């Protein structure tokens, strides 16, 4: 059972999460709650917790500071963050601090509860499997003896639970030494004779025909201890193999000395810059930019878990942009087992968006400019933006921009801005206890009375009435 601590300064949010989320369906149990980071840390010091679900903006100690201290004092605890923030940089910082998932409070609607908890449960399970692999003691014979042969073989799979096909059966049967380093990592050496090194043609044939496994022919193991070789093979499977895997290449030759490259520490500023490039829609229409963005992301060599977390944040942002202008939904499949699948996902998203936005009778450059404008509106919801200012920033005339915006987005600029501001206000009213004035200012209204009047025109209710109705619906 996964033991959960819920941390949020808003009592209604805490109680709502604890009471309505289907925790037991995903082998979870809430064992505690706290209204700020300091109390959460005190609870963690005195109780065994597996998952910390924390808000980011809290008094006394922020969620970010709590995450930093938990990473130092309780590194075994998994963290998922709960936030109203849609700021890309803010969310990326949470992922960098070790969050396995990011949950926008706007997602916490009844029909998405199972999706949210299912995703968290899946990521915890994947992390646990990965840690178990690192702890496995290989069952090779003579573990204290160095290898006498210079060549070894590894069977690697990107599939989570690969079938033990003919190539594995052959390796188990004819190996001189054999070690299972994990469900996806097998290592063996061969002796001489017809079914040893002389039988390599059959091994190669079986490997070529097995879609689940890739055969690595590894040189340079002579004189090395098994523990050293096994560690290198594991690290390769956990890291570089993710980026090198190609389903069309079933046999790869590698040397032990070059198997695990010296990877520089992740540069957070560079990572943020590279990820932020995907929020500008130019890559959707320009092949050269698309390929350049892919290459820069690949060259970061982010660990698989961190890459998945950052792609989830990106998918969420692209989905917000897409669903505001059409019916397209952007989802990140789980899991992404290789860079090959990452590229395929980006390519699919690109085709989705081109098809959705290509329905307007405008050039790709014009559509790109309008979608950049839409992205700006969502990023600067609390700012006093105008159509003239946004048109200038995307290098279009005011009149032509307004015409294109209406035909591509489906409504005029002011109506669209009003809608997304008031939709965000609805989310604040449902999920926080912030004052109406605070909400008005954070969705771009300086005058509380004007905001309330606009909100009533949009929903038929005053902000306070809408909040009361939402509370009653939640309790019911």
C-alpha positions as CSV (number, residue, x, y, z in Angstrom):
1,X,0.0,0.0,0.0
2,X,1.4,3.4,-1.0
3,X,1.2,5.8,2.0
4,X,0.2,9.3,1.0
5,X,0.7,12.7,2.7
6,X,-1.5,15.6,1.2
7,X,-0.2,19.1,1.7
8,X,-2.2,22.2,0.8
9,X,-2.9,25.5,2.6
10,X,-6.5,25.4,1.3
11,X,-8.5,23.2,3.6
12,X,-11.3,22.7,1.1
13,X,-8.8,21.4,-1.5
14,X,-7.2,19.0,1.0
15,X,-10.5,17.6,2.2
16,X,-11.8,17.4,-1.3
17,X,-8.7,15.5,-2.5
18,X,-8.8,13.1,0.5
19,X,-12.5,12.4,0.2
20,X,-13.2,12.0,-3.5
21,X,-10.0,10.6,-5.1
22,X,-10.2,6.8,-5.7
23,X,-7.1,6.1,-3.6
24,X,-7.8,2.4,-2.9
25,X,-8.3,1.6,-6.5
26,X,-4.6,2.4,-7.0
27,X,-3.3,0.8,-3.8
28,X,-2.9,4.1,-2.0
29,X,-4.0,5.3,1.4
30,X,-3.9,8.9,2.8
31,X,-2.2,8.7,6.2
32,X,-1.8,12.4,6.9
33,X,-2.4,16.0,5.8
34,X,-0.7,19.3,6.5
35,X,-1.5,23.0,5.6
36,X,2.1,24.1,5.0
37,X,5.6,22.8,4.3
38,X,6.9,23.1,7.8
39,X,4.2,20.9,9.2
40,X,4.6,18.4,6.3
41,X,8.3,18.1,7.1
42,X,7.5,17.5,10.7
43,X,5.1,14.7,9.7
44,X,7.7,13.1,7.4
45,X,10.2,13.1,10.2
46,X,7.9,11.0,12.3
47,X,6.0,8.8,9.9
48,X,6.7,6.5,7.0
49,X,5.5,8.1,3.8
50,X,5.8,6.8,0.2
51,X,4.1,9.7,-1.7
52,X,4.0,13.4,-1.0
53,X,1.3,15.3,-2.8
54,X,2.0,19.0,-2.3
55,X,0.8,22.4,-3.4
56,X,3.6,24.8,-4.4
57,X,2.3,28.1,-3.1
58,X,1.9,27.9,0.7
59,X,2.6,30.1,3.7
60,X,5.4,29.4,6.2
61,X,7.3,27.1,3.8
62,X,6.6,27.0,0.1
63,X,6.2,23.7,-1.8
64,X,9.5,24.3,-3.7
65,X,11.4,24.7,-0.4
66,X,9.7,21.6,1.0
67,X,10.7,19.6,-2.1
68,X,14.4,20.7,-1.6
69,X,14.4,19.6,2.0
70,X,12.6,16.3,1.3
71,X,15.1,15.5,-1.4
72,X,17.9,16.0,1.3
73,X,16.2,14.3,4.3
74,X,13.9,11.8,2.8
75,X,15.2,10.9,-0.7
76,X,13.1,7.7,-0.8
77,X,9.8,9.7,-0.8
78,X,8.1,10.2,-4.2
79,X,6.7,13.7,-4.9
80,X,3.8,14.9,-7.0
81,X,3.1,18.6,-7.2
82,X,-0.4,20.2,-7.2
83,X,-0.6,23.7,-8.5
84,X,-2.7,26.4,-10.1
85,X,0.4,27.6,-12.0
86,X,0.4,27.3,-15.7
87,X,3.9,28.9,-16.0
88,X,6.2,26.7,-17.9
89,X,9.4,27.7,-16.1
90,X,7.7,27.2,-12.7
91,X,6.6,23.7,-13.5
92,X,10.0,22.8,-15.1
93,X,11.6,23.8,-11.8
94,X,9.4,21.4,-9.9
95,X,10.3,18.6,-12.3
96,X,14.0,19.4,-11.8
97,X,13.6,19.1,-8.0
98,X,12.4,15.6,-8.5
99,X,8.7,15.6,-8.9
100,X,7.5,12.5,-10.7
101,X,4.3,14.2,-11.8
102,X,2.7,17.6,-12.1
103,X,-1.0,18.1,-11.6
104,X,-2.8,21.3,-12.5
105,X,-5.7,21.9,-10.1
106,X,-7.8,22.6,-13.2
107,X,-7.5,18.9,-14.1
108,X,-9.1,17.8,-10.8
109,X,-12.5,17.2,-12.2
110,X,-14.3,14.0,-11.3
111,X,-13.9,12.3,-14.8
112,X,-10.1,12.8,-14.5
113,X,-9.5,11.5,-11.0
114,X,-8.6,7.9,-12.2
115,X,-6.4,9.3,-14.9
116,X,-4.4,11.4,-12.5
117,X,-3.9,8.7,-9.8
118,X,-3.3,6.0,-12.5
119,X,-0.5,8.0,-14.0
120,X,1.1,8.6,-10.5
121,X,0.8,4.9,-9.6
122,X,2.3,3.9,-12.9
123,X,5.3,6.2,-12.5
124,X,6.0,5.0,-8.9
125,X,5.8,1.4,-10.1
126,X,8.2,2.1,-13.0
127,X,10.7,3.8,-10.6
128,X,10.5,0.8,-8.1
129,X,11.2,-1.7,-10.9
130,X,14.2,0.4,-12.0
131,X,15.5,0.5,-8.4
132,X,15.0,-3.3,-8.0
133,X,17.1,-3.8,-11.1
134,X,19.9,-1.9,-9.7
135,X,19.8,-4.0,-6.5
136,X,19.7,-7.4,-8.3
137,X,22.7,-9.6,-7.6
138,X,23.5,-11.4,-10.9
139,X,23.5,-15.2,-10.7
140,X,26.6,-15.8,-12.7
141,X,28.9,-18.7,-11.9
142,X,32.3,-17.9,-10.3
143,X,31.4,-14.2,-9.5
144,X,34.9,-13.7,-8.0
145,X,36.7,-14.8,-11.2
146,X,37.5,-12.3,-13.9
147,X,36.4,-13.0,-17.5
148,X,38.9,-15.1,-19.5
149,X,37.3,-14.3,-22.8
150,X,37.4,-10.9,-24.5
151,X,33.8,-11.0,-25.9
152,X,30.5,-11.1,-24.1
153,X,26.9,-10.7,-25.2
154,X,24.0,-8.7,-23.8
155,X,20.3,-9.1,-24.8
156,X,18.5,-5.8,-24.1
157,X,14.8,-4.9,-24.5
158,X,13.0,-1.6,-24.3
159,X,9.7,-3.5,-23.6
160,X,8.8,-3.5,-19.9
161,X,8.0,-7.2,-19.8
162,X,9.5,-8.9,-22.8
163,X,8.7,-12.4,-23.8
164,X,11.4,-15.0,-23.3
165,X,11.6,-16.0,-27.0
166,X,13.9,-18.3,-28.9
167,X,16.9,-16.1,-28.7
168,X,16.8,-16.0,-24.9
169,X,16.2,-19.8,-24.7
170,X,19.3,-20.3,-26.9
171,X,21.4,-18.0,-24.7
172,X,20.3,-19.8,-21.5
173,X,21.0,-23.2,-23.0
174,X,24.4,-22.6,-24.5
175,X,25.9,-19.9,-22.4
176,X,29.1,-20.6,-20.5
177,X,28.2,-17.8,-18.1
178,X,24.8,-16.3,-17.8
179,X,23.4,-13.5,-15.6
180,X,19.9,-12.0,-15.6
181,X,20.6,-8.4,-14.6
182,X,16.9,-7.4,-14.8
183,X,13.8,-8.4,-16.8
184,X,15.1,-6.3,-19.7
185,X,18.9,-7.0,-19.4
186,X,20.6,-10.4,-19.9
187,X,24.3,-11.0,-20.1
188,X,26.2,-14.1,-21.1
189,X,29.5,-15.4,-22.5
190,X,30.0,-18.4,-24.8
191,X,32.5,-21.2,-24.7
192,X,34.0,-23.0,-27.8
193,X,32.4,-25.7,-29.8
194,X,29.5,-26.0,-32.2
195,X,27.0,-24.3,-29.9
196,X,29.5,-21.8,-28.5
197,X,31.4,-19.2,-30.4
198,X,31.2,-21.4,-33.5
199,X,27.4,-21.3,-33.3
200,X,27.2,-17.5,-33.5
201,X,25.4,-17.5,-36.9
202,X,22.4,-19.2,-35.2
203,X,22.4,-16.7,-32.4
204,X,22.5,-13.8,-34.9
205,X,19.7,-15.3,-36.9
206,X,17.5,-15.7,-33.8
207,X,18.3,-12.2,-32.6
208,X,17.4,-10.7,-36.0
209,X,14.0,-12.5,-36.0
210,X,13.1,-11.5,-32.4
211,X,11.3,-8.2,-32.2
212,X,11.6,-8.0,-28.5
213,X,15.3,-8.1,-28.0
214,X,18.5,-6.4,-29.3
215,X,21.8,-8.3,-29.2
216,X,24.9,-6.3,-28.1
217,X,28.2,-7.9,-29.0
218,X,30.5,-6.5,-26.4
219,X,34.3,-6.5,-26.7
220,X,37.0,-5.7,-24.1
221,X,35.8,-7.7,-21.1
222,X,38.9,-9.9,-20.7
223,X,40.4,-9.6,-17.2
224,X,37.4,-7.6,-15.9
225,X,35.4,-8.7,-12.9
226,X,31.8,-9.7,-13.5
227,X,30.5,-7.0,-11.1
228,X,32.2,-4.3,-13.1
229,X,30.9,-5.6,-16.5
230,X,27.4,-6.1,-15.2
231,X,27.3,-2.6,-13.8
232,X,28.4,-1.1,-17.1
233,X,25.8,-3.1,-19.0
234,X,23.0,-2.1,-16.6
235,X,24.0,1.6,-16.8
236,X,24.0,1.4,-20.6
237,X,20.6,-0.1,-20.7
238,X,19.2,2.5,-18.2
239,X,20.8,5.4,-20.1
240,X,22.4,5.4,-23.6
241,X,20.5,2.5,-25.0
242,X,17.3,4.5,-24.6
243,X,18.7,7.0,-27.1
244,X,20.5,4.5,-29.4
245,X,17.6,1.9,-29.8
246,X,16.3,1.5,-33.3
247,X,13.8,-1.3,-34.0
248,X,15.4,-1.8,-37.4
249,X,18.8,-2.5,-35.9
250,X,18.8,-5.9,-34.0
251,X,22.5,-6.4,-33.6
252,X,25.0,-3.8,-32.3
253,X,28.7,-3.9,-31.7
254,X,30.1,-2.1,-28.7
255,X,33.3,-2.0,-26.6
256,X,33.1,-2.1,-22.8
257,X,35.4,1.0,-22.5
258,X,33.0,3.1,-24.6
259,X,29.7,1.5,-23.4
260,X,28.9,4.2,-20.9
261,X,29.9,7.7,-21.9
262,X,30.9,10.3,-19.4
263,X,27.7,12.4,-19.4
264,X,27.9,16.0,-18.2
265,X,25.6,17.0,-15.4
266,X,22.2,18.3,-16.7
267,X,22.4,22.1,-17.3
268,X,19.1,23.4,-16.0
269,X,19.2,26.7,-17.9
270,X,20.0,24.9,-21.2
271,X,17.3,22.3,-20.6
272,X,14.7,25.0,-20.0
273,X,15.7,26.8,-23.1
274,X,15.5,23.7,-25.2
275,X,12.1,22.7,-23.8
276,X,10.7,26.2,-24.2
277,X,11.5,26.1,-27.9
278,X,8.6,23.6,-28.3
279,X,6.1,26.2,-27.1
280,X,6.8,28.4,-30.2
281,X,4.8,26.9,-33.1
282,X,7.5,27.4,-35.8
283,X,8.5,23.7,-35.6
284,X,5.0,22.6,-36.7
285,X,5.5,24.0,-40.1
286,X,9.3,24.2,-40.6
287,X,11.0,20.8,-41.1
288,X,14.5,22.2,-40.5
289,X,13.5,23.7,-37.2
290,X,11.6,20.6,-36.2
291,X,14.7,18.4,-36.8
292,X,17.0,20.9,-35.0
293,X,14.7,21.0,-31.9
294,X,14.7,17.2,-31.8
295,X,18.5,17.0,-32.1
296,X,19.0,19.6,-29.3
297,X,16.7,17.7,-27.0
298,X,18.3,14.4,-27.8
299,X,21.8,15.9,-27.1
300,X,20.8,16.8,-23.6
301,X,20.7,13.1,-22.8
302,X,18.2,13.6,-20.0
303,X,17.6,10.5,-17.9
304,X,14.5,8.7,-19.1
305,X,12.4,9.5,-16.0
306,X,13.3,13.2,-16.2
307,X,12.6,13.4,-19.9
308,X,9.2,11.8,-19.4
309,X,8.3,14.3,-16.7
310,X,9.3,17.2,-18.9
311,X,7.5,15.8,-21.9
312,X,4.3,15.4,-19.8
313,X,4.5,19.1,-18.9
314,X,5.0,20.0,-22.5
315,X,2.1,17.8,-23.7
316,X,-0.1,19.5,-21.1
317,X,0.8,22.9,-22.4
318,X,0.3,21.9,-26.1
319,X,-3.0,20.4,-25.2
320,X,-4.2,23.6,-23.6
321,X,-3.3,25.5,-26.7
322,X,-4.8,22.9,-29.1
323,X,-8.1,22.4,-27.3
324,X,-8.7,26.1,-27.0
325,X,-8.8,26.4,-30.8
326,X,-10.3,23.1,-32.0
327,X,-11.0,19.5,-31.0
328,X,-7.5,18.1,-31.1
329,X,-6.3,16.6,-27.8
330,X,-2.6,16.2,-27.1
331,X,-1.7,13.2,-24.8
332,X,1.6,11.7,-23.9
333,X,1.5,7.9,-24.2
334,X,2.9,5.9,-21.3
335,X,5.5,4.7,-21.2
336,X,7.8,6.1,-23.9
337,X,10.4,3.3,-24.0
338,X,13.0,4.8,-26.4
339,X,14.0,7.9,-28.2
340,X,12.6,6.3,-31.3
341,X,9.2,6.5,-29.7
342,X,9.8,10.1,-28.5
343,X,10.5,11.2,-32.1
344,X,7.4,9.3,-33.3
345,X,5.3,11.1,-30.6
346,X,6.5,14.5,-31.7
347,X,5.9,13.7,-35.3
348,X,2.4,12.6,-34.5
349,X,1.7,15.8,-32.5
350,X,3.0,17.9,-35.4
351,X,0.7,16.2,-37.8
352,X,-2.3,16.6,-35.5
353,X,-1.7,20.3,-35.1
354,X,-1.0,20.9,-38.8
355,X,-4.2,19.2,-39.7
356,X,-6.2,21.2,-37.0
357,X,-4.7,24.5,-37.9
358,X,-4.4,23.9,-41.6
359,X,-8.2,24.2,-42.1
360,X,-7.9,28.0,-42.1
361,X,-7.3,29.5,-45.6
362,X,-4.0,31.1,-44.6
363,X,-0.4,30.4,-45.1
364,X,1.5,28.4,-42.4
365,X,3.4,31.6,-41.5
366,X,0.1,33.4,-40.7
367,X,-1.3,30.5,-38.7
368,X,2.0,30.3,-36.8
369,X,1.8,34.0,-35.9
370,X,-1.8,33.7,-34.7
371,X,-1.0,30.6,-32.6
372,X,2.0,32.4,-31.1
373,X,-0.5,35.2,-30.1
374,X,-2.8,32.6,-28.5
375,X,0.1,31.3,-26.5
376,X,1.0,34.8,-25.3
377,X,-2.5,35.3,-24.1
378,X,-2.4,32.2,-22.0
379,X,1.0,33.1,-20.6
380,X,0.1,36.7,-19.7
381,X,-3.5,36.2,-18.5
382,X,-3.0,38.7,-15.7
383,X,-1.5,41.4,-17.9
384,X,-3.3,44.3,-19.6
385,X,-2.8,43.0,-23.1
386,X,-4.5,44.5,-26.2
387,X,-5.0,43.3,-29.8
388,X,-2.8,46.1,-31.1
389,X,0.1,45.2,-28.8
390,X,-0.1,41.5,-29.6
391,X,-0.4,42.2,-33.3
392,X,2.8,44.3,-33.1
393,X,4.6,41.5,-31.3
394,X,3.8,39.0,-34.0
395,X,4.6,41.5,-36.8
396,X,1.1,41.9,-38.2
397,X,-1.0,44.9,-38.8
398,X,-3.8,45.4,-36.3
399,X,-6.7,45.0,-38.8
400,X,-5.2,42.0,-40.6
401,X,-4.3,40.3,-37.3
402,X,-7.9,40.7,-36.0
403,X,-9.3,39.2,-39.2
404,X,-6.9,36.2,-39.2
405,X,-7.4,35.7,-35.4
406,X,-11.2,35.4,-35.8
407,X,-11.1,33.0,-38.7
408,X,-8.4,30.8,-37.3
409,X,-9.5,30.7,-33.6
410,X,-13.2,30.9,-34.3
411,X,-14.0,34.0,-32.3
412,X,-12.7,37.6,-32.1
413,X,-9.7,38.6,-30.0
414,X,-11.6,40.4,-27.2
415,X,-14.2,37.6,-26.9
416,X,-11.5,34.9,-26.7
417,X,-9.4,36.9,-24.1
418,X,-12.5,37.4,-22.0
419,X,-13.4,33.7,-22.2
420,X,-10.1,32.4,-21.1
421,X,-9.8,34.9,-18.3
422,X,-13.2,34.0,-17.0
423,X,-12.6,30.3,-17.4
424,X,-9.5,30.7,-15.3
425,X,-11.5,32.6,-12.7
426,X,-14.0,29.7,-12.5
427,X,-11.1,27.4,-11.8
428,X,-9.8,29.7,-9.0
429,X,-13.2,29.9,-7.5
430,X,-13.7,26.1,-7.5
431,X,-10.3,25.2,-6.2
432,X,-9.1,27.9,-3.9
433,X,-10.4,30.2,-1.1
434,X,-8.7,33.2,-2.6
435,X,-10.7,36.5,-2.4
436,X,-12.7,37.7,-5.4
437,X,-10.4,40.7,-5.6
438,X,-7.3,38.5,-5.8
439,X,-8.9,36.4,-8.5
440,X,-10.0,39.4,-10.5
441,X,-6.4,40.8,-10.4
442,X,-4.9,37.5,-11.4
443,X,-7.1,37.1,-14.5
444,X,-6.5,40.7,-15.7
445,X,-9.3,42.7,-14.1
446,X,-8.2,45.7,-12.0
447,X,-11.8,46.6,-11.0
448,X,-13.5,44.0,-8.8
449,X,-17.0,45.3,-9.6
450,X,-16.4,45.2,-13.3
451,X,-15.0,41.7,-12.9
452,X,-18.1,40.5,-11.0
453,X,-20.4,42.1,-13.6
454,X,-18.5,40.4,-16.4
455,X,-18.5,37.1,-14.6
456,X,-22.3,37.2,-14.1
457,X,-22.8,37.9,-17.7
458,X,-20.7,34.9,-18.6
459,X,-22.0,32.4,-16.1
460,X,-25.3,33.8,-14.9
461,X,-23.9,33.9,-11.3
462,X,-21.9,36.3,-9.2
463,X,-18.4,34.9,-8.3
464,X,-19.6,34.3,-4.7
465,X,-22.7,32.5,-5.9
466,X,-20.6,30.4,-8.3
467,X,-18.2,29.4,-5.5
468,X,-21.1,28.4,-3.2
469,X,-22.7,26.3,-5.9
470,X,-19.4,24.6,-6.6
471,X,-19.0,23.8,-2.9
472,X,-22.5,22.4,-2.7
473,X,-21.9,20.2,-5.8
474,X,-18.7,18.9,-4.3
475,X,-20.4,18.0,-1.0
476,X,-23.2,16.4,-2.8
